[in-house]
Amino acid sequence: MALTAVTTAEKLDDLIRTVAGGSTDALAELYDAASAAVYSLALSILKNGYDAEDVLHDTFVSIWEGAPGYRPAGKPMAWILTITRNHSLKRLRDRDRNVELIPELSAYCPTGAGMSADDKLVLAACMERLSDEERQIVVLHAVAGFRHREIAGLLGLPLSTVLSKYHRAVKKLRNDF
């Protein structure tokens, strides 16, 4: 089950509570519901598919271990993506900053398998033109399907900032391409 508008906070809260009880089936269902958003956020921060996959794994290990301490507040995706963001930032701190790796940008697109080499080059060029924060906002909105208000809460930014950065990024991409 992919994360959609149909996936409710209540359903995710129930899954996390069930995971806290030790259910691997609930963890698998939670993974199906949230993995695309987790991977997208990690990739937008790390710009490297391999590191994003590691963060995806680390996030769900942390969810498994931390589920008993989870307190439902109506925003389970915010909790999950905060874990993702923390793991991503830790990976950035740990990574050798002198080596700039080329991101696997085709992973931004869930249907990346159907992308031509030219499409991948255009996508890579687009993502390179955006700042880290702009890229995170665009990926969370366009790929993971979050609303701007949700992104603002997740990134700890005012809604007006998220909206202006999103529109600036889109305008930047339109003007360049």
C-alpha positions, 0 to 999 in steps of 0.5 A, spaced: 500 500 500 503 506 497 502 512 501 496 516 499 491 521 501 486 515 503 492 513 508 490 516 514 493 518 520 489 514 525 491 508 520 498 509 521 497 510 529 494 503 529 500 500 525 505 503 529 501 501 536 501 494 533 508 494 531 510 496 538 506 489 540 512 486 536 508 485 529 512 484 523 506 484 519 504 491 521 511 493 520 511 490 513 504 494 512 507 500 515 513 500 510 509 499 504 505 505 506 511 510 508 517 507 505 516 512 498 516 518 503 522 516 507 526 514 501 524 521 497 526 525 503 532 521 505 534 522 497 533 529 497 537 530 503 543 526 501 543 526 494 545 519 493 541 513 492 545 508 496 545 512 502 538 513 502 537 506 502 541 505 508 537 511 511 530 507 509 533 501 513 535 505 519 529 509 519 525 502 520 529 499 525 528 505 529 521 505 528 521 498 530 525 499 536 522 506 538 514 504 537 513 502 544 515 509 546 511 512 540 505 517 543 500 518 538 499 526 537 495 525 530 501 526 526 505 519 525 508 521 518 511 527 522 514 522 527 516 517 521 519 523 517 523 526 523 526 519 524 528 519 517 531 526 517 535 525 523 538 519 520 539 523 514 543 528 517 547 524 521 549 520 515 551 527 512 555 528 518 559 522 518 560 522 510 566 524 508 565 531 505 570 532 500 567 526 496 561 529 492 557 523 489 553 523 483 546 522 486 541 517 483 536 522 481 532 517 477 530 514 484 526 521 485 521 518 480 517 512 482 517 510 474 524 511 473 525 504 470 521 507 464 526 514 463 530 514 458 538 516 458 536 523 456 530 524 461 535 522 467 540 527 465 534 533 465 532 530 471 539 531 474 540 538 471 534 540 474 535 537 481 542 540 481 539 547 480 535 547 486 538 548 493 538 543 498 532 546 502 528 547 495 530 540 493 527 537 499 520 541 498 519 539 491 521 532 492 516 532 498 510 535 495 511 532 487 514 525 489 511 524 496 505 527 495 505 531 502 501 538 502 505 544 503 502 545 510 505 538 512 512 540 509 512 546 513 511 542 519 516 537 518 521 541 516 520 546 521 519 552 517 513 557 516 508 555 511 509 562 507 517 560 507 515 553 504 510 556 499 515 561 496 521 556 496 516 551 492 514 556 487 521 559 486 524 552 485 518 551 480 520 558 477 527 557 477 526 550 473 521 553 468 526 559 466 532 554 466 528 549 461 
